[in-house]
């Protein structure tokens, strides 16, 4: 009998993260760049194939092909000067399907998969967009990568669209088979801080019930704010190439990152529950939270909220989506 293929997908503004199990080889990511392929660049595939993702996608209906597209994805699209923006209507963006199908095909361990899929949307977009996203993803596709070809069939009954950030406690509550291993957290008030590149999700789960008035997507706050400030300072103070500035952001940009942490704490304080950290039984830091840990001391740079940085925090949403899919899509 073929083993069922579960996948948690977190399609972030910075990276797309995919989880198909607990081991390192079952967790992968690539930059969230995607653009239609340019004919003149299709043959230039020297080097590591994952750095040169040219993805041919054929949509199949019945016995025939109804559409075919070729995309550059990840580093290949970055070199083609693609953007990695999703905008306010993430579900409707043209790049969402090739990013997801690329992740499924890279993660697949066979030539035909029918994934049981957990995927997320930002908190503020979920209510208006989840049906659109589910409809957009479903179908049968032939996905050809430089080193493999996979037929992917996404069925409506096998897709769970969830809210980013809200699901993160399930990463701590459930095991890799979707079973409860921490019942204390099911009765707790949990605050989640989920910083991204362009946005910052906050959420509160009270006995696993969402506190909607205390939860939102901060659309004008993210790590890119600190990076832009660091870039200005680096251009004044350091003699470095642009790619080196980007690479050194986390260890040389602590001044800007510390300032961003303070801005976030001041921004969330007016929200219900967030007015006093004593309102929480647990406070989790996920997403890009690793950036807020001082590289010398290992301490987090938040002064008001005693946040706990989740292990491998960048994958927290994807792990939660995977585990909830294991629990619900049986």
PyMOL commands that set and color helices and strands:
alter all, ss='L'
color gray80, all
select helices_A, chain A and resi 24-26+39-41+49-51+75-79+90-92+95-107+123-137+156-158+166-173+183-186+212-214+223-237+242-247+249-252+254-268+277-279+289-292+313-328
alter helices_A, ss='H'
color red, helices_A
select strands_A, chain A and resi 6-11+15-19+27-31+34-36+53-61+64-73+112-113+116-121+139-144+149-154+159-163+189-195+200-206+209-210+216-218+282-287+308-309
alter strands_A, ss='S'
color yellow, strands_A
deselect
rebuild
show_as cartoon
